[in-house]
Amino acid sequence: MGEQYISPVYNVVSVPIEKIQANAYNPNSVAPPEMKLLKLSILEDGYTMPIVCYYLENLDKYEIVDGFHRYSVMKNCEEIAIRENYHLPVAVIDKPLSGRIASTVRHNRARGTHSIDLMVDIVRQLVEAGLSDKWIIEHIGMDKDELLRLKQISGLASLFLGGNFSEAWESDDLI
């Protein structure tokens, strides 16, 4: 039988906050009241979920895939940072960039809101990386219509290259 899969959460490591950095593609946003609640939750309950990161070996840094706001709380609250000894619990995943982007979107969509502009940028990055509409739909968790809308919002014709389009309607089709 093949090797048994072990989820990253079973290998949480304590990482100094200075070795953690944000990614450039997170489309999630949290309103101030929810950030205040997140801070209170961490003050009262501690960190109950690890930050999900990808290890950038060449930089000896951990890039956030999920957990940016939990990271931000520590960056902005000295009381929490001191209590946690300036370390965050991190579950490390090992995926290529497209897989990390998909993971970020899946985590966020399961619980939060997105910036449309950042989602458009994510779709652009994935298309430019050569990923198919089918891959994007399957791995990001969106339907064909949503992907089409994001491509249309972008205004970039290059996002439609290689697409299959029907013929335009004829004037005889009008009543």
MARLO-30180 format. One line per 3 residues: for each residue x, y, z of N, C-alpha, C, O. Coordinates in Angstrom, 2 decimals. Layout:
# MARLO-30180
X:Y:Z:X:Y:Z:X:Y:Z:X:Y:Z; ...
END
This chain:
# MARLO-30180
0.84:-1.18:0.00:0.00:0.00:0.00:0.89:1.25:0.00:2.02:1.20:0.48; 0.39:2.37:-0.54:1.16:3.60:-0.64:1.37:4.28:0.70:0.83:3.86:1.73; 2.16:5.32:0.67:2.48:6.09:1.86:1.22:6.76:2.41:0.42:7.31:1.65
1.05:6.72:3.74:-0.13:7.32:4.37:0.01:8.84:4.40:1.06:9.38:4.77; -1.07:9.53:4.00:-1.08:10.99:4.00:-1.24:11.49:5.43:-2.06:10.96:6.19; -0.46:12.49:5.80:-0.56:13.11:7.12:-0.86:14.59:6.91:-0.06:15.31:6.30
-1.99:15.04:7.41:-2.39:16.45:7.27:-1.38:17.37:7.95:-0.81:17.02:8.98; -1.16:18.56:7.37:-0.18:19.50:7.93:-0.45:19.90:9.38:0.48:20.25:10.10; -1.70:19.86:9.81:-2.04:20.29:11.16:-1.41:19.40:12.24:-1.31:19.80:13.40
-0.98:18.18:11.86:-0.33:17.29:12.81:1.15:17.60:12.98:1.83:16.96:13.79; 1.65:18.57:12.23:3.06:18.95:12.31:3.21:20.45:12.49:3.99:21.09:11.79; 2.47:21.02:13.43:2.53:22.46:13.68:3.88:22.79:14.33:4.33:22.10:15.25
4.51:23.86:13.82:5.79:24.31:14.35:5.66:25.74:14.87:4.82:26.51:14.40; 6.49:26.08:15.82:6.52:27.43:16.38:7.54:28.24:15.57:8.72:27.90:15.54; 7.06:29.33:14.92:7.93:30.10:14.04:8.00:31.54:14.54:6.97:32.15:14.82
9.21:32.10:14.65:9.34:33.51:15.03:8.61:34.40:14.02:8.70:34.18:12.81; 7.89:35.39:14.51:7.07:36.23:13.64:7.91:36.95:12.57:7.41:37.23:11.49; 9.17:37.23:12.87:9.99:37.92:11.87:10.34:37.03:10.68:10.82:37.52:9.66
10.10:35.72:10.81:10.34:34.81:9.68:9.07:34.57:8.86:9.08:33.76:7.93; 7.98:35.26:9.20:6.72:35.09:8.50:6.42:36.33:7.68:6.64:37.45:8.15; 5.93:36.13:6.46:5.58:37.27:5.62:4.25:37.02:4.92:3.85:35.88:4.70
3.59:38.10:4.57:2.32:38.02:3.85:2.57:37.58:2.42:3.69:37.68:1.91; 1.52:37.09:1.77:1.61:36.81:0.35:1.04:38.01:-0.41:0.47:38.91:0.19; 1.20:38.00:-1.72:0.74:39.13:-2.53:-0.62:38.89:-3.17:-1.07:39.70:-3.98
-1.28:37.78:-2.82:-2.49:37.42:-3.55:-3.71:37.18:-2.68:-4.70:36.65:-3.18; -3.69:37.53:-1.40:-4.83:37.25:-0.53:-5.97:38.22:-0.79:-5.82:39.42:-0.56; -7.12:37.73:-1.28:-8.24:38.61:-1.59:-9.20:38.81:-0.43:-10.23:39.47:-0.59
-8.90:38.25:0.74:-9.82:38.32:1.86:-9.66:39.64:2.61:-8.55:40.16:2.76; -10.77:40.16:3.08:-10.72:41.36:3.92:-11.61:41.14:5.12:-12.62:40.45:5.04; -11.23:41.74:6.24:-11.98:41.62:7.48:-12.30:43.03:7.95:-11.42:43.88:8.06
-13.57:43.27:8.23:-14.02:44.58:8.70:-13.49:44.84:10.11:-13.22:43.91:10.86; -13.33:46.13:10.48:-12.81:46.47:11.81:-13.51:45.79:12.98:-12.83:45.34:13.90; -14.85:45.68:13.00:-15.46:45.00:14.15:-15.02:43.54:14.28:-14.83:43.04:15.39
-14.88:42.85:13.14:-14.45:41.46:13.18:-12.98:41.34:13.57:-12.59:40.39:14.25; -12.16:42.30:13.15:-10.75:42.31:13.58:-10.65:42.50:15.08:-9.84:41.87:15.75; -11.49:43.38:15.61:-11.52:43.61:17.06:-11.92:42.33:17.79:-11.35:41.98:18.82
-12.90:41.63:17.23:-13.34:40.36:17.81:-12.24:39.30:17.71:-12.05:38.53:18.65; -11.54:39.26:16.59:-10.43:38.31:16.44:-9.35:38.58:17.49:-8.83:37.65:18.10; -9.03:39.84:17.69:-8.04:40.20:18.71:-8.51:39.75:20.09:-7.73:39.16:20.84
-9.77:40.01:20.43:-10.31:39.59:21.72:-10.26:38.07:21.84:-9.90:37.54:22.89; -10.62:37.37:20.78:-10.58:35.91:20.79:-9.17:35.41:21.08:-9.00:34.49:21.89; -8.17:36.00:20.44:-6.78:35.56:20.66:-6.32:35.95:22.07:-5.58:35.20:22.71
-6.74:37.12:22.54:-6.40:37.51:23.92:-7.01:36.53:24.93:-6.34:36.12:25.88; -8.26:36.17:24.72:-8.98:35.33:25.67:-8.67:33.84:25.52:-8.54:33.13:26.52; -8.56:33.37:24.28:-8.44:31.94:24.02:-7.07:31.50:23.54:-6.78:30.30:23.50
-6.21:32.45:23.19:-4.93:32.10:22.59:-5.10:31.76:21.12:-6.20:31.88:20.58; -4.04:31.34:20.48:-4.11:30.90:19.09:-4.62:29.47:19.09:-3.94:28.56:19.58; -5.81:29.26:18.54:-6.40:27.92:18.51:-6.28:27.27:17.14:-6.57:26.09:16.98
-5.86:28.06:16.15:-5.66:27.55:14.79:-4.30:28.02:14.30:-3.96:29.19:14.48; -3.53:27.14:13.69:-2.23:27.58:13.18:-2.37:28.46:11.94:-3.40:28.43:11.27; -1.36:29.23:11.67:-1.23:29.95:10.41:-0.75:28.92:9.39:0.12:28.11:9.70
-1.31:28.93:8.19:-0.87:28.00:7.16:0.15:28.74:6.29:-0.14:29.82:5.77; 1.32:28.16:6.13:2.40:28.82:5.38:3.08:27.84:4.42:2.97:26.62:4.53; 3.80:28.45:3.49:4.69:27.74:2.58:6.10:28.20:2.93:6.33:29.40:3.08
7.03:27.27:3.07:8.39:27.64:3.43:9.18:28.04:2.18:9.33:27.26:1.24; 9.68:29.27:2.19:10.52:29.79:1.10:11.97:29.53:1.47:12.60:30.35:2.14; 12.48:28.41:1.04:13.81:27.98:1.45:14.90:29.00:1.11:15.80:29.25:1.91
14.81:29.59:-0.09:15.85:30.53:-0.52:15.89:31.79:0.35:16.93:32.44:0.43; 14.79:32.14:1.00:14.74:33.33:1.86:14.73:32.97:3.35:14.85:33.85:4.20; 14.58:31.69:3.66:14.40:31.22:5.03:13.24:31.98:5.69:13.34:32.48:6.81
12.12:32.04:4.94:10.91:32.72:5.41:9.71:31.80:5.18:9.76:30.87:4.38; 8.66:32.10:5.89:7.39:31.39:5.74:6.38:32.37:5.17:6.10:33.40:5.77; 5.83:32.04:4.00:4.85:32.90:3.36:3.45:32.41:3.71:3.14:31.22:3.57
2.61:33.33:4.16:1.27:32.97:4.61:0.39:32.56:3.44:0.31:33.24:2.42; -0.27:31.42:3.61:-1.28:30.93:2.68:-2.66:31.21:3.29:-3.58:31.62:2.58; -2.79:31.00:4.60:-4.02:31.29:5.33:-3.64:31.72:6.74:-2.76:31.13:7.37
-4.33:32.75:7.23:-4.08:33.19:8.59:-3.49:34.58:8.68:-2.97:34.98:9.72; -3.56:35.34:7.59:-2.97:36.68:7.57:-3.50:37.55:8.71:-2.74:38.30:9.33; -4.79:37.47:8.99:-5.36:38.34:10.02:-4.94:37.91:11.42:-4.78:38.76:12.30
-4.75:36.62:11.65:-4.21:36.16:12.94:-2.78:36.64:13.10:-2.35:37.01:14.19; -2.04:36.63:12.01:-0.67:37.16:11.99:-0.70:38.67:12.28:0.10:39.16:13.07; -1.62:39.38:11.64:-1.72:40.85:11.83:-2.04:41.21:13.27:-1.54:42.21:13.79
-2.87:40.39:13.91:-3.19:40.67:15.31:-1.92:40.68:16.15:-1.71:41.58:16.96; -1.07:39.69:15.95:0.17:39.67:16.72:1.07:40.85:16.36:1.68:41.46:17.24; 1.15:41.16:15.07:1.98:42.30:14.64:1.53:43.61:15.28:2.34:44.50:15.51
0.22:43.72:15.57:-0.34:44.98:16.06:-0.71:44.98:17.53:-1.23:45.98:18.03; -0.46:43.89:18.24:-0.80:43.82:19.66:0.40:43.31:20.44:0.68:42.11:20.47; 1.09:44.23:21.06:2.29:43.89:21.80:2.00:42.90:22.94:2.81:42.03:23.23
0.85:43.04:23.57:0.49:42.14:24.67:0.45:40.68:24.20:0.97:39.79:24.87; -0.16:40.46:23.06:-0.23:39.10:22.50:1.16:38.64:22.06:1.54:37.51:22.31; 1.89:39.52:21.40:3.23:39.16:20.92:4.14:38.73:22.08:4.84:37.73:21.98
4.10:39.49:23.17:4.93:39.15:24.34:4.49:37.82:24.93:5.31:36.95:25.22; 3.17:37.69:25.11:2.65:36.45:25.71:3.04:35.23:24.88:3.35:34.17:25.44; 3.03:35.37:23.56:3.34:34.26:22.65:4.83:34.17:22.33:5.24:33.37:21.49
5.64:34.99:23.01:7.09:35.01:22.79:7.43:35.29:21.33:8.41:34.75:20.80; 6.61:36.14:20.67:6.83:36.55:19.28:6.90:35.37:18.31:7.60:35.42:17.29; 6.18:34.30:18.63:6.11:33.11:17.79:4.65:32.83:17.43:3.74:33.09:18.22
4.46:32.29:16.23:3.13:31.87:15.78:3.14:30.38:15.49:4.14:29.84:15.02; 2.02:29.70:15.76:1.92:28.29:15.36:1.71:28.22:13.85:0.83:28.89:13.31; 2.50:27.41:13.17:2.46:27.33:11.71:2.33:25.88:11.25:3.07:25.00:11.69
1.36:25.66:10.37:1.26:24.39:9.64:1.82:24.66:8.26:1.36:25.57:7.56; 2.80:23.89:7.85:3.49:24.13:6.58:2.91:23.22:5.49:2.75:22.02:5.69; 2.59:23.84:4.35:2.17:23.06:3.18:3.24:23.20:2.10:3.98:24.19:2.08
3.32:22.22:1.23:4.31:22.24:0.17:3.59:22.11:-1.16:3.33:21.00:-1.63; 3.27:23.25:-1.77:2.56:23.28:-3.04:3.19:24.34:-3.93:3.79:25.28:-3.42; 3.05:24.19:-5.24:3.52:25.26:-6.14:2.62:26.49:-5.95:1.57:26.41:-5.31
3.05:27.61:-6.50:2.33:28.87:-6.31:0.85:28.74:-6.67:0.00:29.21:-5.92; 0.53:28.13:-7.80:-0.88:28.01:-8.19:-1.66:27.23:-7.13:-2.81:27.57:-6.85; -1.08:26.21:-6.56:-1.73:25.45:-5.50:-1.91:26.25:-4.24:-2.92:26.11:-3.54
-0.93:27.11:-3.92:-1.03:27.96:-2.72:-2.13:29.00:-2.91:-2.89:29.29:-1.98; -2.20:29.58:-4.11:-3.25:30.56:-4.39:-4.62:29.89:-4.25:-5.52:30.44:-3.63; -4.75:28.70:-4.82:-6.02:27.98:-4.71:-6.35:27.68:-3.25:-7.50:27.81:-2.85
-5.36:27.29:-2.46:-5.59:27.03:-1.04:-6.06:28.28:-0.31:-6.99:28.22:0.49; -5.42:29.40:-0.59:-5.82:30.66:0.04:-7.28:30.98:-0.27:-8.06:31.31:0.62; -7.64:30.87:-1.54:-9.01:31.19:-1.93:-9.99:30.23:-1.28:-11.03:30.65:-0.78
-9.67:28.93:-1.28:-10.58:27.96:-0.65:-10.77:28.25:0.83:-11.90:28.23:1.32; -9.68:28.51:1.55:-9.79:28.84:2.97:-10.68:30.06:3.17:-11.58:30.06:4.01; -10.43:31.10:2.39:-11.18:32.35:2.55:-12.65:32.19:2.18:-13.53:32.67:2.90
-12.91:31.54:1.08:-14.29:31.40:0.61:-15.12:30.59:1.59:-16.33:30.76:1.67; -14.48:29.72:2.33:-15.20:28.91:3.30:-15.69:29.73:4.48:-16.57:29.28:5.22; -15.14:30.93:4.68:-15.53:31.68:5.87:-15.58:33.19:5.72:-16.10:33.86:6.62
-15.06:33.77:4.65:-14.94:35.22:4.63:-15.45:35.86:3.37:-16.15:35.24:2.57; -15.09:37.13:3.21:-15.47:37.88:2.02:-14.21:38.15:1.21:-13.09:38.07:1.71; -14.43:38.46:-0.05:-13.32:38.70:-0.96:-13.39:40.07:-1.56:-14.47:40.66:-1.69
-12.24:40.57:-1.92:-12.17:41.78:-2.74:-12.27:41.32:-4.19:-11.49:40.49:-4.65; -13.23:41.87:-4.91:-13.41:41.50:-6.32:-12.14:41.81:-7.11:-11.71:41.01:-7.95; -11.54:42.97:-6.86:-10.33:43.35:-7.59:-9.21:42.32:-7.39:-8.51:41.98:-8.34
-9.04:41.85:-6.16:-7.99:40.86:-5.92:-8.34:39.51:-6.52:-7.45:38.78:-6.96; -9.64:39.15:-6.54:-10.04:37.90:-7.19:-9.76:37.98:-8.69:-9.32:37.00:-9.30; -10.03:39.14:-9.30:-9.74:39.33:-10.72:-8.25:39.14:-10.95:-7.84:38.50:-11.92
-7.43:39.70:-10.06:-5.98:39.58:-10.20:-5.53:38.12:-10.05:-4.62:37.68:-10.75; -6.16:37.39:-9.15:-5.82:35.98:-8.98:-6.13:35.21:-10.26:-5.32:34.42:-10.72; -7.31:35.45:-10.83:-7.69:34.78:-12.08:-6.68:35.13:-13.17:-6.25:34.26:-13.92
-6.31:36.40:-13.26:-5.32:36.82:-14.26:-4.00:36.06:-14.06:-3.43:35.56:-15.03; -3.53:35.98:-12.82:-2.27:35.29:-12.55:-2.34:33.82:-12.94:-1.40:33.28:-13.53; -3.46:33.17:-12.62:-3.59:31.75:-12.93:-3.68:31.52:-14.44:-3.08:30.57:-14.96
-4.42:32.38:-15.15:-4.52:32.26:-16.62:-3.15:32.50:-17.24:-2.72:31.75:-18.13; -2.46:33.53:-16.78:-1.13:33.84:-17.33:-0.11:32.75:-17.01:0.89:32.60:-17.71; -0.37:31.98:-15.93:0.52:30.87:-15.58:0.21:29.63:-16.44:0.86:28.60:-16.31
-0.80:29.76:-17.31:-1.12:28.67:-18.23:-2.15:27.68:-17.72:-2.35:26.63:-18.32; -2.81:28.01:-16.61:-3.81:27.09:-16.07:-5.13:27.26:-16.80:-5.53:28.38:-17.15; -5.80:26.17:-17.04:-7.05:26.18:-17.81:-8.22:26.66:-16.96:-8.16:26.67:-15.73
-9.29:27.05:-17.66:-10.52:27.42:-16.96:-10.98:26.25:-16.10:-11.42:26.44:-14.96; -10.89:25.04:-16.63:-11.31:23.85:-15.89:-10.51:23.72:-14.59:-11.10:23.45:-13.54; -9.19:23.92:-14.64:-8.36:23.84:-13.44:-8.80:24.90:-12.44:-8.97:24.61:-11.26
-8.98:26.12:-12.91:-9.38:27.22:-12.01:-10.71:26.91:-11.35:-10.86:27.06:-10.14; -11.69:26.47:-12.15:-13.01:26.15:-11.61:-12.92:25.04:-10.56:-13.52:25.14:-9.49; -12.18:23.99:-10.87:-12.08:22.84:-9.96:-11.30:23.16:-8.69:-11.67:22.70:-7.61
-10.23:23.95:-8.80:-9.35:24.16:-7.65:-9.69:25.40:-6.83:-9.31:25.47:-5.66; -10.38:26.34:-7.40:-10.73:27.56:-6.67:-12.15:27.45:-6.10:-12.50:28.18:-5.17; -12.95:26.56:-6.65:-14.30:26.37:-6.14:-15.29:27.40:-6.66:-16.15:27.86:-5.91
-15.16:27.75:-7.91:-16.13:28.68:-8.51:-16.77:28.01:-9.70:-16.28:27.00:-10.20; -17.89:28.58:-10.15:-18.54:28.00:-11.33:-18.13:28.77:-12.58:-17.45:29.79:-12.50; -18.55:28.27:-13.75:-18.17:28.87:-15.03:-18.60:30.33:-15.13:-17.86:31.18:-15.62
-19.83:30.61:-14.66:-20.35:31.98:-14.75:-19.52:32.96:-13.93:-19.23:34.07:-14.37; -19.13:32.54:-12.73:-18.32:33.41:-11.87:-16.96:33.67:-12.51:-16.48:34.80:-12.51; -16.34:32.64:-13.05:-15.05:32.81:-13.73:-15.20:33.76:-14.92:-14.37:34.64:-15.11
-16.25:33.58:-15.70:-16.49:34.45:-16.84:-16.66:35.90:-16.38:-16.10:36.81:-16.99; -17.43:36.12:-15.31:-17.63:37.49:-14.80:-16.31:38.11:-14.36:-16.05:39.28:-14.66; -15.49:37.35:-13.67:-14.20:37.89:-13.23:-13.31:38.23:-14.42:-12.60:39.25:-14.40
-13.33:37.40:-15.44:-12.55:37.69:-16.65:-13.10:38.94:-17.33:-12.33:39.78:-17.80; -14.42:39.07:-17.39:-15.03:40.24:-18.02:-14.70:41.51:-17.25:-14.40:42.55:-17.85; -14.76:41.44:-15.93:-14.45:42.61:-15.09:-13.03:43.08:-15.34:-12.76:44.28:-15.31
-12.12:42.13:-15.60:-10.72:42.48:-15.79:-10.52:43.38:-17.00:-9.63:44.22:-17.02; -11.37:43.18:-18.02:-11.22:43.95:-19.25:-10.01:43.54:-20.07:-9.66:44.21:-21.04; -9.38:42.45:-19.69:-8.18:42.00:-20.40:-8.55:40.91:-21.40:-8.93:39.81:-21.01
-8.44:41.22:-22.66:-8.77:40.24:-23.71:-7.88:39.01:-23.60:-8.29:37.92:-23.98; -6.67:39.17:-23.08:-5.74:38.05:-23.00:-6.29:36.93:-22.11:-5.86:35.79:-22.24; -7.21:37.24:-21.21:-7.76:36.20:-20.35:-8.71:35.27:-21.10:-9.06:34.20:-20.60
-9.12:35.68:-22.30:-10.05:34.88:-23.08:-9.35:34.11:-24.20:-10.00:33.39:-24.96; -8.02:34.25:-24.32:-7.31:33.54:-25.37:-7.49:32.04:-25.22:-7.44:31.51:-24.11; -7.70:31.38:-26.33:-7.86:29.93:-26.29:-9.24:29.48:-25.88:-9.48:28.28:-25.78
-10.15:30.40:-25.65:-11.51:30.04:-25.24:-12.33:29.61:-26.43:-12.04:29.97:-27.57; -13.35:28.83:-26.16:-14.28:28.41:-27.19:-15.50:29.31:-27.13:-16.17:29.38:-26.09; -15.79:29.99:-28.19:-16.90:30.92:-28.22:-17.84:30.54:-29.34:-17.41:30.06:-30.39
-19.13:30.77:-29.12:-20.11:30.48:-30.17:-20.09:31.60:-31.20:-19.56:32.69:-30.95; -20.67:31.31:-32.34:-20.77:32.32:-33.39:-21.71:33.43:-32.91:-22.61:33.19:-32.11; -21.49:34.62:-33.41:-22.38:35.74:-33.07:-23.75:35.48:-33.67:-23.87:34.75:-34.65
-24.78:36.08:-33.10:-26.14:35.89:-33.62:-26.28:36.63:-34.94:-25.57:37.60:-35.22; -27.20:36.18:-35.71:-27.49:36.76:-37.01:-28.71:37.65:-36.88:-29.54:37.46:-35.99; -28.84:38.63:-37.77:-29.98:39.56:-37.73:-31.30:38.80:-37.93:-32.36:39.27:-37.50
-31.25:37.61:-38.59:-32.47:36.81:-38.78:-33.00:36.28:-37.46:-34.17:35.88:-37.37; -32.14:36.26:-36.42:-32.56:35.76:-35.11:-33.48:36.74:-34.40:-34.16:36.36:-33.45; -33.53:37.97:-34.85:-34.37:38.97:-34.20:-35.82:38.82:-34.61:-36.11:38.38:-35.72
-36.71:39.16:-33.74:-38.16:39.07:-34.04:-38.60:40.24:-34.86:-39.78:40.34:-35.21
END
